Amino acid sequence: MCYQMTDALLNISCNCSSVFSNVTNGSSNLQLPTFSTAAKVRVIITFILCGIAAFCNLAVLWAAHSDGKRKSHVRVLIINLTVADLLVTFIVMPVDAVWNITVQWLAGDIACRVLMFLKLQAMYSCAFVTVVISLDRQSAILNPLGINKARKRNQVMLTVAWGMSLVLSVPQLFLFRSVTISYPVDFTQCTTRGSFCLHWHETAYNMFTFSCLFLLPLVIMITCYTRIFCEISQRLKKDNLPPNEMHLRCSKNNIPRARMRTLKMSIVIVVSFIVCWTPYYLLGLWYWFFPDDLEGKVSLSLTHILFVFGLMNACLDPIIYGLFTIHFRKGLRRLYHKAGVPSETDNNTVITGSFTCNVSSLQLKEVNHSARESLMLYSNYNAAQNKSPEMPPQASTAHNH
């Protein structure tokens, strides 16, 4: 049986090795893949996720570019992650959905090679950009004085990340090909069949891809955030400040507080990446080393569910960014205003270049200021009356006469 779970990211994309082996051996028990009910559900959910991911990620790009100010280095990282998610949205998701509908490969040999290259490159870029975000947060916490070099450092890391995603995906152009069988019916599939001399060669390549695509990024991200947590714990123990003094320090110029908010955002992004893709990759490991056990114990419905669950990561990244980023919410608010529907929050809010406050608080301050001025004038008047000279006795006597 050709497992459709292998048609996506693990480089055994609908490999169908068992199918072609059975044909070679003249087996009459050949089972070709079909467009099952589970596959239909997978296609529907994939198209829904594609629409959600496209809308959310394009909204992030719009909010990032609508601000005329110079983009911070963190925003540049998020833009790169958004572009990587859009590659998954417009390449991985549609190809997977259409491939499940057609069951066999109908796009030809060149499209087979190019699309397998682009699919893996999209997944590499998501993983590597997430690693760059982790490295950036580590540097921001462990070396806060080097913040001025962050932009240049991130540009170098992003260039390396995108370059590695391209280079590591090049083998897909030579390993995948369009293969056709004629018995029992004409059936064409995009597969790596015939590209490896021995089975362990294919397993070694899959393990290499798995290590670069998931295992190595996972180790780097865990190392970065472990060092961050250790550094924060050491600083808290070293300072040993009272709660009120620590609060004042954290709120000074909003810099530490903003840095911690960005740290929390990056942690949630990394956790969502790990949670979404770990089950699918573990299933892939099982398939590589114990394919017979997988065929007997795991249903195709589970493989469909795990793959769709992994695709959710492209939808979660822009949502997480929107929840943790103030200017993104302001950008959506501006878009809402352009539609001619002002919100109640904006009607009661005054936004300046550096802070935001409610009109009611401004009115309260104005009332307090007016009351203070009235009290000062009344005090000055009483003081002037007390210091004025008394009327002379002669004038008083003359007045009486």
Secondary structure, DSSP 8 states (H G I E B T S, - for coil): ---GGGGSSSS-TT--HHHHHHHHTT-S--------HHHHHHHHHHHHHHHHHHHHHHHHHHHHHH--S---HHHHHHHHHHHHHHHIIIIIHHHHHHHHHHSS--S-HHHHHHHHHHHHHHHHHHHHHHHHHHHHHHHHHH-GGGGGGHHHHHHHHHHHHHHHHHHTTTTHHHH-EEEEE-SSS-EEEEE-TTS-SSHHHHHHHHHHHHIIIIIHHHHHHHHHHHHHHHHHHHHHHHH---HHHHHHHHHGGGHHHHHHHHHHHHHHHHHHHHHHHHHHHHHHHHHHH-HHHHHHH--HHHHHHHHHHHHTHHHHHHHHHHHH-HHHHHHHHHHHHHTT---HHHHTEEE-SS-EEEHHHHHHHHHHHHHHHHHHHHHHHHHHHHHS----HHHHHHHH-
